[in-house]
Amino acid sequence: MELLVDKTPLPEGIDERLSRQLTFLIEVDRLKAVLRQSPLAAAERRENDAEHSWHLAMMVVLLAEHSDEPIDVGHTVELVLVHDLVEIYAGDTPLYDTGAGHDQDARERAAADALFGLLPVDQAERVRALWDEFEERRTPEAKFAKAMDRLQPLLLNWMARGGTWKTPGVTTGDIRERKAVIGDASAGLWQAGQRLIDEGAARGWSRPDAGG
């Protein structure tokens, strides 16, 4: 696989460790080109993964006080900045596309091996550990990071008056089920999230459940 840096190789004489770090930083510029399904609130286009990760970091800083358990804000910011890097190679898997998710875990783990392996060994292990922590969602920080990952598109879909809630076949119950993970980290934020979902449904921005 050709790396971005191969198009314009770094000059000779740069320290090997620094060269690997710069190679990684150049490669993750690809994140800006990975489009998500969520619409932006500020422009008529979809957001990209880099914008999404930045937004999550800002949310962690501002909303940490709502966590049900004390969290290390800096560590949680690291988790949200790392969590979607694998999509550079694995691609984005839309939340409401159940078919696309069947091999998501395998694709993302292979991507993690390839991408994080560009870093010096110690940093590769640290970044991989952050990614694994986010995926396993066992620590208070990882639970809150995941909650932000679910709350952020909820806000964008509210601003879009439905957005991906209007995906064919998706009902209000599906939305609530996929967003319930917010409640694992913050009862208060989940209460607010449910209010947005319920009000969106009342305004006709999502489909009622079958038989509802």
Helices and strands as residue ranges (DSSP letters): G 4-7, H 16-27, G 28-33, E 35-39, E 46-48, H 49-63, G 64-66, H 73-82, H 87-90, H 104-116, H 121-136, H 140-159, G 163-166, H 172-179, G 180-184, H 187-202
